[in-house]
């Protein structure tokens, strides 16, 4: 997993598609979904940390 697209595809695998039209809100919602997937043990610790890193990098780009 290297890009925001990869994170979106990971979420899509679990039936989650996020698009509100607001980039910041999308990133926030994606982060919450990733945290919930990890909490429920659907994704590994490595996937969790990588996804959070990507989301936080994208948030800081603006």
Secondary structure, DSSP 4 states (H G I P E B T S, - for coil): --SHHHHHHHHHHTT-----S-HHHHHHHHHHHHHHHHHTTSS-HHHHHHHHHHHHHHHHH-
